[in-house]
Amino acid sequence: MVLRCALGKNDASLFLRSSEFLWQEGHTMHETAEEAMEETMRMLHTYEEFYKNVLAIPAVTGQKTEKEKVCGRCSDLAPSSP
C-alpha cells in the first residue's frame, strides 16, 4: 500500500494505492531537451512492452493533464492500463 501526498498548484490531495498499482518513475539528466525526450520515449516503450508481454496488461502511453503532472515539470508522460 502506498500513501502519497501530492502538492499541486491549487491544492494538496492524499490518495491511497493498493498493491496492484504499478509505479515507475525515472530521473535522468541530459545535455539537451532532445536527448531527454529520446530517453523518455525509449523507457516508455520499455514499460509498454513489459506491461503487454510480461504482465499481459494493455498499456496506453499518454501525457498527464496539468492537474496530474508534478509541479515544476514541463510535462509528465506515463503508461497506464485502459
PDB file with SEQRES, HELIX, SHEET and CRYST1 records, atoms N, CA, C and O in Angstrom:
SEQRES   1 A   82  MET VAL LEU ARG CYS ALA LEU GLY LYS ASN ASP ALA SER          
SEQRES   2 A   82  LEU PHE LEU ARG SER SER GLU PHE LEU TRP GLN GLU GLY          
SEQRES   3 A   82  HIS THR MET HIS GLU THR ALA GLU GLU ALA MET GLU GLU          
SEQRES   4 A   82  THR MET ARG MET LEU HIS THR TYR GLU GLU PHE TYR LYS          
SEQRES   5 A   82  ASN VAL LEU ALA ILE PRO ALA VAL THR GLY GLN LYS THR          
SEQRES   6 A   82  GLU LYS GLU LYS VAL CYS GLY ARG CYS SER ASP LEU ALA          
SEQRES   7 A   82  PRO SER SER PRO                                              
HELIX    1 AA1 ALA A   33  ASN A   53  1                                  21    
SHEET    1 AA1 2 VAL A   2  LEU A   7  0                                        
SHEET    2 AA1 2 ALA A  12  ARG A  17 -1                                        
SHEET    1 AA2 2 VAL A  60  GLN A  63  0                                        
SHEET    2 AA2 2 LEU A  77  SER A  80 -1                                        
CRYST1    1.000    1.000    1.000  90.00  90.00  90.00 P 1           1          
ATOM      1  N   MET A   1       0.850  -1.173   0.000  1.00  0.00           N  
ATOM      2  CA  MET A   1       0.000   0.000   0.000  1.00  0.00           C  
ATOM      3  C   MET A   1       0.894   1.234   0.000  1.00  0.00           C  
ATOM      4  O   MET A   1       1.878   1.301   0.737  1.00  0.00           O  
ATOM      5  N   VAL A   2       0.549   2.191  -0.819  1.00  0.00           N  
ATOM      6  CA  VAL A   2       1.302   3.440  -0.915  1.00  0.00           C  
ATOM      7  C   VAL A   2       0.390   4.587  -0.511  1.00  0.00           C  
ATOM      8  O   VAL A   2      -0.729   4.695  -1.013  1.00  0.00           O  
ATOM      9  N   LEU A   3       0.848   5.431   0.375  1.00  0.00           N  
ATOM     10  CA  LEU A   3       0.140   6.657   0.733  1.00  0.00           C  
ATOM     11  C   LEU A   3       0.998   7.799   0.241  1.00  0.00           C  
ATOM     12  O   LEU A   3       2.175   7.897   0.586  1.00  0.00           O  
ATOM     13  N   ARG A   4       0.413   8.655  -0.561  1.00  0.00           N  
ATOM     14  CA  ARG A   4       1.180   9.747  -1.148  1.00  0.00           C  
ATOM     15  C   ARG A   4       0.416  11.039  -1.004  1.00  0.00           C  
ATOM     16  O   ARG A   4      -0.801  11.080  -1.187  1.00  0.00           O  
ATOM     17  N   CYS A   5       1.127  12.080  -0.681  1.00  0.00           N  
ATOM     18  CA  CYS A   5       0.534  13.412  -0.640  1.00  0.00           C  
ATOM     19  C   CYS A   5       1.069  14.175  -1.838  1.00  0.00           C  
ATOM     20  O   CYS A   5       2.280  14.335  -1.986  1.00  0.00           O  
ATOM     21  N   ALA A   6       0.179  14.642  -2.687  1.00  0.00           N  
ATOM     22  CA  ALA A   6       0.577  15.400  -3.870  1.00  0.00           C  
ATOM     23  C   ALA A   6       0.246  16.865  -3.651  1.00  0.00           C  
ATOM     24  O   ALA A   6      -0.913  17.222  -3.439  1.00  0.00           O  
ATOM     25  N   LEU A   7       1.251  17.699  -3.702  1.00  0.00           N  
ATOM     26  CA  LEU A   7       1.037  19.126  -3.547  1.00  0.00           C  
ATOM     27  C   LEU A   7       0.995  19.754  -4.932  1.00  0.00           C  
ATOM     28  O   LEU A   7       1.997  19.782  -5.646  1.00  0.00           O  
ATOM     29  N   GLY A   8      -0.159  20.247  -5.294  1.00  0.00           N  
ATOM     30  CA  GLY A   8      -0.321  20.876  -6.593  1.00  0.00           C  
ATOM     31  C   GLY A   8      -0.312  22.382  -6.479  1.00  0.00           C  
ATOM     32  O   GLY A   8      -0.124  22.940  -5.399  1.00  0.00           O  
ATOM     33  N   LYS A   9      -0.518  23.032  -7.612  1.00  0.00           N  
ATOM     34  CA  LYS A   9      -0.540  24.490  -7.635  1.00  0.00           C  
ATOM     35  C   LYS A   9      -1.711  25.040  -6.837  1.00  0.00           C  
ATOM     36  O   LYS A   9      -1.605  26.083  -6.191  1.00  0.00           O  
ATOM     37  N   ASN A  10      -2.834  24.322  -6.891  1.00  0.00           N  
ATOM     38  CA  ASN A  10      -4.055  24.838  -6.267  1.00  0.00           C  
ATOM     39  C   ASN A  10      -4.518  24.057  -5.059  1.00  0.00           C  
ATOM     40  O   ASN A  10      -5.398  24.515  -4.330  1.00  0.00           O  
ATOM     41  N   ASP A  11      -3.944  22.882  -4.829  1.00  0.00           N  
ATOM     42  CA  ASP A  11      -4.445  22.074  -3.722  1.00  0.00           C  
ATOM     43  C   ASP A  11      -3.426  21.013  -3.318  1.00  0.00           C  
ATOM     44  O   ASP A  11      -2.438  20.777  -4.013  1.00  0.00           O  
ATOM     45  N   ALA A  12      -3.687  20.393  -2.202  1.00  0.00           N  
ATOM     46  CA  ALA A  12      -2.924  19.220  -1.770  1.00  0.00           C  
ATOM     47  C   ALA A  12      -3.921  18.076  -1.680  1.00  0.00           C  
ATOM     48  O   ALA A  12      -5.004  18.235  -1.115  1.00  0.00           O  
ATOM     49  N   SER A  13      -3.567  16.941  -2.226  1.00  0.00           N  
ATOM     50  CA  SER A  13      -4.502  15.823  -2.181  1.00  0.00           C  
ATOM     51  C   SER A  13      -3.785  14.560  -1.728  1.00  0.00           C  
ATOM     52  O   SER A  13      -2.640  14.313  -2.106  1.00  0.00           O  
ATOM     53  N   LEU A  14      -4.465  13.770  -0.922  1.00  0.00           N  
ATOM     54  CA  LEU A  14      -3.960  12.483  -0.463  1.00  0.00           C  
ATOM     55  C   LEU A  14      -4.624  11.396  -1.276  1.00  0.00           C  
ATOM     56  O   LEU A  14      -5.809  11.494  -1.596  1.00  0.00           O  
ATOM     57  N   PHE A  15      -3.872  10.355  -1.616  1.00  0.00           N  
ATOM     58  CA  PHE A  15      -4.501   9.213  -2.257  1.00  0.00           C  
ATOM     59  C   PHE A  15      -3.775   7.936  -1.872  1.00  0.00           C  
ATOM     60  O   PHE A  15      -2.570   7.934  -1.620  1.00  0.00           O  
ATOM     61  N   LEU A  16      -4.530   6.861  -1.834  1.00  0.00           N  
ATOM     62  CA  LEU A  16      -4.002   5.541  -1.488  1.00  0.00           C  
ATOM     63  C   LEU A  16      -3.891   4.708  -2.755  1.00  0.00           C  
ATOM     64  O   LEU A  16      -4.741   4.792  -3.641  1.00  0.00           O  
ATOM     65  N   ARG A  17      -2.855   3.918  -2.833  1.00  0.00           N  
ATOM     66  CA  ARG A  17      -2.689   2.992  -3.940  1.00  0.00           C  
ATOM     67  C   ARG A  17      -2.502   1.600  -3.345  1.00  0.00           C  
ATOM     68  O   ARG A  17      -1.774   1.425  -2.368  1.00  0.00           O  
ATOM     69  N   SER A  18      -3.167   0.611  -3.945  1.00  0.00           N  
ATOM     70  CA  SER A  18      -3.042  -0.755  -3.449  1.00  0.00           C  
ATOM     71  C   SER A  18      -1.862  -1.446  -4.124  1.00  0.00           C  
ATOM     72  O   SER A  18      -1.159  -0.839  -4.933  1.00  0.00           O  
ATOM     73  N   SER A  19      -1.651  -2.696  -3.794  1.00  0.00           N  
ATOM     74  CA  SER A  19      -0.515  -3.438  -4.333  1.00  0.00           C  
ATOM     75  C   SER A  19      -0.631  -3.672  -5.838  1.00  0.00           C  
ATOM     76  O   SER A  19       0.367  -3.996  -6.482  1.00  0.00           O  
ATOM     77  N   GLU A  20      -1.814  -3.516  -6.408  1.00  0.00           N  
ATOM     78  CA  GLU A  20      -1.976  -3.708  -7.844  1.00  0.00           C  
ATOM     79  C   GLU A  20      -1.445  -2.522  -8.646  1.00  0.00           C  
ATOM     80  O   GLU A  20      -1.288  -2.624  -9.862  1.00  0.00           O  
ATOM     81  N   PHE A  21      -1.172  -1.424  -7.996  1.00  0.00           N  
ATOM     82  CA  PHE A  21      -0.729  -0.212  -8.688  1.00  0.00           C  
ATOM     83  C   PHE A  21       0.719  -0.359  -9.130  1.00  0.00           C  
ATOM     84  O   PHE A  21       1.588  -0.676  -8.318  1.00  0.00           O  
ATOM     85  N   LEU A  22       0.981  -0.132 -10.401  1.00  0.00           N  
ATOM     86  CA  LEU A  22       2.342  -0.193 -10.942  1.00  0.00           C  
ATOM     87  C   LEU A  22       2.880   1.223 -11.021  1.00  0.00           C  
ATOM     88  O   LEU A  22       2.294   2.075 -11.689  1.00  0.00           O  
ATOM     89  N   TRP A  23       3.977   1.477 -10.356  1.00  0.00           N  
ATOM     90  CA  TRP A  23       4.510   2.829 -10.301  1.00  0.00           C  
ATOM     91  C   TRP A  23       5.954   2.808 -10.776  1.00  0.00           C  
ATOM     92  O   TRP A  23       6.825   2.251 -10.110  1.00  0.00           O  
ATOM     93  N   GLN A  24       6.201   3.407 -11.909  1.00  0.00           N  
ATOM     94  CA  GLN A  24       7.550   3.530 -12.412  1.00  0.00           C  
ATOM     95  C   GLN A  24       7.884   5.011 -12.464  1.00  0.00           C  
ATOM     96  O   GLN A  24       7.056   5.839 -12.842  1.00  0.00           O  
ATOM     97  N   GLU A  25       9.086   5.321 -12.085  1.00  0.00           N  
ATOM     98  CA  GLU A  25       9.499   6.718 -12.099  1.00  0.00           C  
ATOM     99  C   GLU A  25      10.963   6.756 -12.499  1.00  0.00           C  
ATOM    100  O   GLU A  25      11.768   5.974 -11.993  1.00  0.00           O  
ATOM    101  N   GLY A  26      11.307   7.649 -13.394  1.00  0.00           N  
ATOM    102  CA  GLY A  26      12.685   7.750 -13.839  1.00  0.00           C  
ATOM    103  C   GLY A  26      13.208   9.162 -13.673  1.00  0.00           C  
ATOM    104  O   GLY A  26      12.494  10.138 -13.905  1.00  0.00           O  
ATOM    105  N   HIS A  27      14.461   9.255 -13.269  1.00  0.00           N  
ATOM    106  CA  HIS A  27      15.110  10.550 -13.110  1.00  0.00           C  
ATOM    107  C   HIS A  27      16.450  10.491 -13.814  1.00  0.00           C  
ATOM    108  O   HIS A  27      17.309   9.683 -13.461  1.00  0.00           O  
ATOM    109  N   THR A  28      16.631  11.337 -14.800  1.00  0.00           N  
ATOM    110  CA  THR A  28      17.891  11.390 -15.526  1.00  0.00           C  
ATOM    111  C   THR A  28      18.234  12.843 -15.810  1.00  0.00           C  
ATOM    112  O   THR A  28      17.405  13.735 -15.630  1.00  0.00           O  
ATOM    113  N   MET A  29      19.456  13.071 -16.252  1.00  0.00           N  
ATOM    114  CA  MET A  29      19.866  14.424 -16.606  1.00  0.00           C  
ATOM    115  C   MET A  29      20.541  14.355 -17.972  1.00  0.00           C  
ATOM    116  O   MET A  29      21.341  13.457 -18.236  1.00  0.00           O  
ATOM    117  N   HIS A  30      20.210  15.314 -18.838  1.00  0.00           N  
ATOM    118  CA  HIS A  30      20.717  15.302 -20.204  1.00  0.00           C  
ATOM    119  C   HIS A  30      21.200  16.686 -20.593  1.00  0.00           C  
ATOM    120  O   HIS A  30      20.787  17.695 -20.022  1.00  0.00           O  
ATOM    121  N   GLU A  31      22.078  16.708 -21.572  1.00  0.00           N  
ATOM    122  CA  GLU A  31      22.612  17.976 -22.048  1.00  0.00           C  
ATOM    123  C   GLU A  31      21.575  18.776 -22.837  1.00  0.00           C  
ATOM    124  O   GLU A  31      21.547  20.005 -22.778  1.00  0.00           O  
ATOM    125  N   THR A  32      20.717  18.054 -23.580  1.00  0.00           N  
ATOM    126  CA  THR A  32      19.718  18.749 -24.393  1.00  0.00           C  
ATOM    127  C   THR A  32      18.327  18.192 -24.134  1.00  0.00           C  
ATOM    128  O   THR A  32      18.172  17.071 -23.648  1.00  0.00           O  
ATOM    129  N   ALA A  33      17.326  18.983 -24.464  1.00  0.00           N  
ATOM    130  CA  ALA A  33      15.930  18.539 -24.335  1.00  0.00           C  
ATOM    131  C   ALA A  33      15.659  17.361 -25.267  1.00  0.00           C  
ATOM    132  O   ALA A  33      14.877  16.469 -24.939  1.00  0.00           O  
ATOM    133  N   GLU A  34      16.307  17.364 -26.427  1.00  0.00           N  
ATOM    134  CA  GLU A  34      16.111  16.282 -27.390  1.00  0.00           C  
ATOM    135  C   GLU A  34      16.614  14.947 -26.823  1.00  0.00           C  
ATOM    136  O   GLU A  34      15.957  13.917 -26.971  1.00  0.00           O  
ATOM    137  N   GLU A  35      17.785  14.977 -26.174  1.00  0.00           N  
ATOM    138  CA  GLU A  35      18.307  13.763 -25.551  1.00  0.00           C  
ATOM    139  C   GLU A  35      17.384  13.280 -24.438  1.00  0.00           C  
ATOM    140  O   GLU A  35      17.161  12.079 -24.291  1.00  0.00           O  
ATOM    141  N   ALA A  36      16.854  14.200 -23.664  1.00  0.00           N  
ATOM    142  CA  ALA A  36      15.941  13.842 -22.577  1.00  0.00           C  
ATOM    143  C   ALA A  36      14.681  13.187 -23.130  1.00  0.00           C  
ATOM    144  O   ALA A  36      14.220  12.179 -22.594  1.00  0.00           O  
ATOM    145  N   MET A  37      14.126  13.749 -24.190  1.00  0.00           N  
ATOM    146  CA  MET A  37      12.901  13.177 -24.770  1.00  0.00           C  
ATOM    147  C   MET A  37      13.186  11.814 -25.400  1.00  0.00           C  
ATOM    148  O   MET A  37      12.357  10.908 -25.314  1.00  0.00           O  
ATOM    149  N   GLU A  38      14.343  11.663 -26.027  1.00  0.00           N  
ATOM    150  CA  GLU A  38      14.709  10.376 -26.618  1.00  0.00           C  
ATOM    151  C   GLU A  38      14.768   9.285 -25.548  1.00  0.00           C  
ATOM    152  O   GLU A  38      14.245   8.189 -25.747  1.00  0.00           O  
ATOM    153  N   GLU A  39      15.402   9.585 -24.421  1.00  0.00           N  
ATOM    154  CA  GLU A  39      15.491   8.617 -23.314  1.00  0.00           C  
ATOM    155  C   GLU A  39      14.110   8.347 -22.708  1.00  0.00           C  
ATOM    156  O   GLU A  39      13.789   7.205 -22.378  1.00  0.00           O  
ATOM    157  N   THR A  40      13.311   9.378 -22.564  1.00  0.00           N  
ATOM    158  CA  THR A  40      11.960   9.219 -22.029  1.00  0.00           C  
ATOM    159  C   THR A  40      11.138   8.285 -22.898  1.00  0.00           C  
ATOM    160  O   THR A  40      10.479   7.376 -22.393  1.00  0.00           O  
ATOM    161  N   MET A  41      11.175   8.508 -24.201  1.00  0.00           N  
ATOM    162  CA  MET A  41      10.388   7.677 -25.114  1.00  0.00           C  
ATOM    163  C   MET A  41      10.917   6.244 -25.146  1.00  0.00           C  
ATOM    164  O   MET A  41      10.133   5.302 -25.262  1.00  0.00           O  
ATOM    165  N   ARG A  42      12.232   6.068 -25.044  1.00  0.00           N  
ATOM    166  CA  ARG A  42      12.806   4.725 -25.010  1.00  0.00           C  
ATOM    167  C   ARG A  42      12.309   3.951 -23.791  1.00  0.00           C  
ATOM    168  O   ARG A  42      11.934   2.783 -23.899  1.00  0.00           O  
ATOM    169  N   MET A  43      12.309   4.604 -22.638  1.00  0.00           N  
ATOM    170  CA  MET A  43      11.853   3.928 -21.421  1.00  0.00           C  
ATOM    171  C   MET A  43      10.348   3.696 -21.422  1.00  0.00           C  
ATOM    172  O   MET A  43       9.886   2.661 -20.943  1.00  0.00           O  
ATOM    173  N   LEU A  44       9.581   4.635 -21.947  1.00  0.00           N  
ATOM    174  CA  LEU A  44       8.130   4.419 -22.043  1.00  0.00           C  
ATOM    175  C   LEU A  44       7.831   3.199 -22.896  1.00  0.00           C  
ATOM    176  O   LEU A  44       6.949   2.406 -22.566  1.00  0.00           O  
ATOM    177  N   HIS A  45       8.567   3.046 -23.996  1.00  0.00           N  
ATOM    178  CA  HIS A  45       8.383   1.873 -24.851  1.00  0.00           C  
ATOM    179  C   HIS A  45       8.736   0.599 -24.085  1.00  0.00           C  
ATOM    180  O   HIS A  45       8.052  -0.416 -24.218  1.00  0.00           O  
ATOM    181  N   THR A  46       9.809   0.651 -23.280  1.00  0.00           N  
ATOM    182  CA  THR A  46      10.203  -0.496 -22.466  1.00  0.00           C  
ATOM    183  C   THR A  46       9.084  -0.868 -21.497  1.00  0.00           C  
ATOM    184  O   THR A  46       8.754  -2.046 -21.355  1.00  0.00           O  
ATOM    185  N   TYR A  47       8.502   0.121 -20.831  1.00  0.00           N  
ATOM    186  CA  TYR A  47       7.393  -0.139 -19.908  1.00  0.00           C  
ATOM    187  C   TYR A  47       6.184  -0.706 -20.636  1.00  0.00           C  
ATOM    188  O   TYR A  47       5.559  -1.651 -20.154  1.00  0.00           O  
ATOM    189  N   GLU A  48       5.849  -0.145 -21.788  1.00  0.00           N  
ATOM    190  CA  GLU A  48       4.708  -0.662 -22.561  1.00  0.00           C  
ATOM    191  C   GLU A  48       4.912  -2.128 -22.932  1.00  0.00           C  
ATOM    192  O   GLU A  48       3.992  -2.937 -22.814  1.00  0.00           O  
ATOM    193  N   GLU A  49       6.119  -2.465 -23.380  1.00  0.00           N  
ATOM    194  CA  GLU A  49       6.413  -3.850 -23.751  1.00  0.00           C  
ATOM    195  C   GLU A  49       6.313  -4.771 -22.536  1.00  0.00           C  
ATOM    196  O   GLU A  49       5.813  -5.890 -22.652  1.00  0.00           O  
ATOM    197  N   PHE A  50       6.783  -4.317 -21.374  1.00  0.00           N  
ATOM    198  CA  PHE A  50       6.691  -5.118 -20.152  1.00  0.00           C  
ATOM    199  C   PHE A  50       5.230  -5.335 -19.766  1.00  0.00           C  
ATOM    200  O   PHE A  50       4.829  -6.458 -19.460  1.00  0.00           O  
ATOM    201  N   TYR A  51       4.437  -4.271 -19.779  1.00  0.00           N  
ATOM    202  CA  TYR A  51       3.007  -4.404 -19.475  1.00  0.00           C  
ATOM    203  C   TYR A  51       2.383  -5.456 -20.391  1.00  0.00           C  
ATOM    204  O   TYR A  51       1.700  -6.372 -19.932  1.00  0.00           O  
ATOM    205  N   LYS A  52       2.629  -5.308 -21.686  1.00  0.00           N  
ATOM    206  CA  LYS A  52       1.976  -6.146 -22.690  1.00  0.00           C  
ATOM    207  C   LYS A  52       2.498  -7.580 -22.674  1.00  0.00           C  
ATOM    208  O   LYS A  52       1.704  -8.519 -22.629  1.00  0.00           O  
ATOM    209  N   ASN A  53       3.821  -7.766 -22.712  1.00  0.00           N  
ATOM    210  CA  ASN A  53       4.401  -9.090 -22.910  1.00  0.00           C  
ATOM    211  C   ASN A  53       4.637  -9.889 -21.640  1.00  0.00           C  
ATOM    212  O   ASN A  53       4.660 -11.119 -21.689  1.00  0.00           O  
ATOM    213  N   VAL A  54       4.811  -9.229 -20.512  1.00  0.00           N  
ATOM    214  CA  VAL A  54       5.074  -9.947 -19.262  1.00  0.00           C  
ATOM    215  C   VAL A  54       3.825  -9.993 -18.384  1.00  0.00           C  
ATOM    216  O   VAL A  54       3.455 -11.050 -17.873  1.00  0.00           O  
ATOM    217  N   LEU A  55       3.183  -8.845 -18.214  1.00  0.00           N  
ATOM    218  CA  LEU A  55       2.022  -8.780 -17.331  1.00  0.00           C  
ATOM    219  C   LEU A  55       0.695  -9.044 -18.044  1.00  0.00           C  
ATOM    220  O   LEU A  55      -0.336  -9.227 -17.397  1.00  0.00           O  
ATOM    221  N   ALA A  56       0.726  -9.064 -19.376  1.00  0.00           N  
ATOM    222  CA  ALA A  56      -0.486  -9.264 -20.186  1.00  0.00           C  
ATOM    223  C   ALA A  56      -1.546  -8.204 -19.883  1.00  0.00           C  
ATOM    224  O   ALA A  56      -2.737  -8.504 -19.796  1.00  0.00           O  
ATOM    225  N   ILE A  57      -1.090  -6.965 -19.726  1.00  0.00           N  
ATOM    226  CA  ILE A  57      -1.980  -5.830 -19.483  1.00  0.00           C  
ATOM    227  C   ILE A  57      -1.800  -4.857 -20.640  1.00  0.00           C  
ATOM    228  O   ILE A  57      -0.675  -4.447 -20.925  1.00  0.00           O  
ATOM    229  N   PRO A  58      -2.887  -4.478 -21.316  1.00  0.00           N  
ATOM    230  CA  PRO A  58      -2.731  -3.481 -22.378  1.00  0.00           C  
ATOM    231  C   PRO A  58      -2.299  -2.144 -21.771  1.00  0.00           C  
ATOM    232  O   PRO A  58      -2.771  -1.763 -20.699  1.00  0.00           O  
ATOM    233  N   ALA A  59      -1.418  -1.446 -22.448  1.00  0.00           N  
ATOM    234  CA  ALA A  59      -0.927  -0.169 -21.936  1.00  0.00           C  
ATOM    235  C   ALA A  59      -1.119   0.922 -22.978  1.00  0.00           C  
ATOM    236  O   ALA A  59      -0.912   0.711 -24.173  1.00  0.00           O  
ATOM    237  N   VAL A  60      -1.512   2.072 -22.503  1.00  0.00           N  
ATOM    238  CA  VAL A  60      -1.646   3.249 -23.344  1.00  0.00           C  
ATOM    239  C   VAL A  60      -0.747   4.319 -22.739  1.00  0.00           C  
ATOM    240  O   VAL A  60      -0.877   4.651 -21.561  1.00  0.00           O  
ATOM    241  N   THR A  61       0.152   4.851 -23.535  1.00  0.00           N  
ATOM    242  CA  THR A  61       1.044   5.895 -23.046  1.00  0.00           C  
ATOM    243  C   THR A  61       0.473   7.245 -23.424  1.00  0.00           C  
ATOM    244  O   THR A  61       0.020   7.449 -24.550  1.00  0.00           O  
ATOM    245  N   GLY A  62       0.498   8.153 -22.484  1.00  0.00           N  
ATOM    246  CA  GLY A  62      -0.025   9.472 -22.768  1.00  0.00           C  
ATOM    247  C   GLY A  62       0.550  10.518 -21.845  1.00  0.00           C  
ATOM    248  O   GLY A  62       1.254  10.214 -20.882  1.00  0.00           O  
ATOM    249  N   GLN A  63       0.236  11.739 -22.158  1.00  0.00           N  
ATOM    250  CA  GLN A  63       0.697  12.865 -21.355  1.00  0.00           C  
ATOM    251  C   GLN A  63      -0.324  13.156 -20.270  1.00  0.00           C  
ATOM    252  O   GLN A  63      -1.528  13.184 -20.526  1.00  0.00           O  
ATOM    253  N   LYS A  64       0.161  13.371 -19.068  1.00  0.00           N  
ATOM    254  CA  LYS A  64      -0.725  13.703 -17.956  1.00  0.00           C  
ATOM    255  C   LYS A  64      -1.263  15.120 -18.131  1.00  0.00           C  
ATOM    256  O   LYS A  64      -0.645  15.956 -18.790  1.00  0.00           O  
ATOM    257  N   THR A  65      -2.405  15.371 -17.540  1.00  0.00           N  
ATOM    258  CA  THR A  65      -3.003  16.700 -17.605  1.00  0.00           C  
ATOM    259  C   THR A  65      -2.230  17.648 -16.690  1.00  0.00           C  
ATOM    260  O   THR A  65      -1.408  17.211 -15.885  1.00  0.00           O  
ATOM    261  N   GLU A  66      -2.493  18.927 -16.818  1.00  0.00           N  
ATOM    262  CA  GLU A  66      -1.848  19.919 -15.954  1.00  0.00           C  
ATOM    263  C   GLU A  66      -2.079  19.601 -14.480  1.00  0.00           C  
ATOM    264  O   GLU A  66      -1.177  19.767 -13.659  1.00  0.00           O  
ATOM    265  N   LYS A  67      -3.279  19.145 -14.147  1.00  0.00           N  
ATOM    266  CA  LYS A  67      -3.600  18.843 -12.753  1.00  0.00           C  
ATOM    267  C   LYS A  67      -2.876  17.591 -12.259  1.00  0.00           C  
ATOM    268  O   LYS A  67      -2.543  17.495 -11.077  1.00  0.00           O  
ATOM    269  N   GLU A  68      -2.629  16.625 -13.160  1.00  0.00           N  
ATOM    270  CA  GLU A  68      -1.991  15.368 -12.776  1.00  0.00           C  
ATOM    271  C   GLU A  68      -0.471  15.460 -12.691  1.00  0.00           C  
ATOM    272  O   GLU A  68       0.146  14.732 -11.913  1.00  0.00           O  
ATOM    273  N   LYS A  69       0.139  16.338 -13.474  1.00  0.00           N  
ATOM    274  CA  LYS A  69       1.596  16.349 -13.534  1.00  0.00           C  
ATOM    275  C   LYS A  69       2.203  16.965 -12.269  1.00  0.00           C  
ATOM    276  O   LYS A  69       1.564  17.741 -11.559  1.00  0.00           O  
ATOM    277  N   VAL A  70       3.450  16.592 -12.017  1.00  0.00           N  
ATOM    278  CA  VAL A  70       4.172  17.074 -10.850  1.00  0.00           C  
ATOM    279  C   VAL A  70       4.573  18.527 -11.076  1.00  0.00           C  
ATOM    280  O   VAL A  70       5.000  18.902 -12.168  1.00  0.00           O  
ATOM    281  N   CYS A  71       4.431  19.326 -10.047  1.00  0.00           N  
ATOM    282  CA  CYS A  71       4.771  20.753 -10.147  1.00  0.00           C  
ATOM    283  C   CYS A  71       6.210  20.954 -10.595  1.00  0.00           C  
ATOM    284  O   CYS A  71       7.115  20.251 -10.144  1.00  0.00           O  
ATOM    285  N   GLY A  72       6.413  21.905 -11.474  1.00  0.00           N  
ATOM    286  CA  GLY A  72       7.746  22.240 -11.937  1.00  0.00           C  
ATOM    287  C   GLY A  72       8.196  21.482 -13.165  1.00  0.00           C  
ATOM    288  O   GLY A  72       9.217  21.831 -13.757  1.00  0.00           O  
ATOM    289  N   ARG A  73       7.473  20.463 -13.564  1.00  0.00           N  
ATOM    290  CA  ARG A  73       7.858  19.709 -14.746  1.00  0.00           C  
ATOM    291  C   ARG A  73       7.255  20.338 -15.989  1.00  0.00           C  
ATOM    292  O   ARG A  73       6.166  20.911 -15.952  1.00  0.00           O  
ATOM    293  N   CYS A  74       7.979  20.221 -17.081  1.00  0.00           N  
ATOM    294  CA  CYS A  74       7.452  20.675 -18.364  1.00  0.00           C  
ATOM    295  C   CYS A  74       6.302  19.783 -18.797  1.00  0.00           C  
ATOM    296  O   CYS A  74       5.289  20.263 -19.305  1.00  0.00           O  
ATOM    297  N   SER A  75       6.464  18.484 -18.593  1.00  0.00           N  
ATOM    298  CA  SER A  75       5.422  17.518 -18.932  1.00  0.00           C  
ATOM    299  C   SER A  75       5.665  16.233 -18.165  1.00  0.00           C  
ATOM    300  O   SER A  75       6.768  15.984 -17.679  1.00  0.00           O  
ATOM    301  N   ASP A  76       4.639  15.431 -18.062  1.00  0.00           N  
ATOM    302  CA  ASP A  76       4.710  14.103 -17.470  1.00  0.00           C  
ATOM    303  C   ASP A  76       4.101  13.132 -18.455  1.00  0.00           C  
ATOM    304  O   ASP A  76       2.975  13.332 -18.909  1.00  0.00           O  
ATOM    305  N   LEU A  77       4.818  12.098 -18.788  1.00  0.00           N  
ATOM    306  CA  LEU A  77       4.316  11.035 -19.650  1.00  0.00           C  
ATOM    307  C   LEU A  77       4.275   9.760 -18.831  1.00  0.00           C  
ATOM    308  O   LEU A  77       5.151   9.522 -17.999  1.00  0.00           O  
ATOM    309  N   ALA A  78       3.257   8.937 -19.066  1.00  0.00           N  
ATOM    310  CA  ALA A  78       3.161   7.717 -18.289  1.00  0.00           C  
ATOM    311  C   ALA A  78       2.371   6.659 -19.034  1.00  0.00           C  
ATOM    312  O   ALA A  78       1.417   6.978 -19.744  1.00  0.00           O  
ATOM    313  N   PRO A  79       2.766   5.382 -18.876  1.00  0.00           N  
ATOM    314  CA  PRO A  79       1.933   4.304 -19.389  1.00  0.00           C  
ATOM    315  C   PRO A  79       0.845   3.991 -18.365  1.00  0.00           C  
ATOM    316  O   PRO A  79       1.078   4.076 -17.159  1.00  0.00           O  
ATOM    317  N   SER A  80      -0.315   3.638 -18.836  1.00  0.00           N  
ATOM    318  CA  SER A  80      -1.379   3.211 -17.926  1.00  0.00           C  
ATOM    319  C   SER A  80      -2.228   2.196 -18.640  1.00  0.00           C  
ATOM    320  O   SER A  80      -2.206   2.114 -19.868  1.00  0.00           O  
ATOM    321  N   SER A  81      -2.978   1.422 -17.885  1.00  0.00           N  
ATOM    322  CA  SER A  81      -3.867   0.449 -18.497  1.00  0.00           C  
ATOM    323  C   SER A  81      -5.227   1.118 -18.729  1.00  0.00           C  
ATOM    324  O   SER A  81      -5.701   1.891 -17.897  1.00  0.00           O  
ATOM    325  N   PRO A  82      -5.841   0.808 -19.867  1.00  0.00           N  
ATOM    326  CA  PRO A  82      -7.122   1.469 -20.199  1.00  0.00           C  
ATOM    327  C   PRO A  82      -8.257   1.042 -19.282  1.00  0.00           C  
ATOM    328  O   PRO A  82      -9.385   1.510 -19.437  1.00  0.00           O  
TER     329      PRO A  82                                                      
END                                                                             
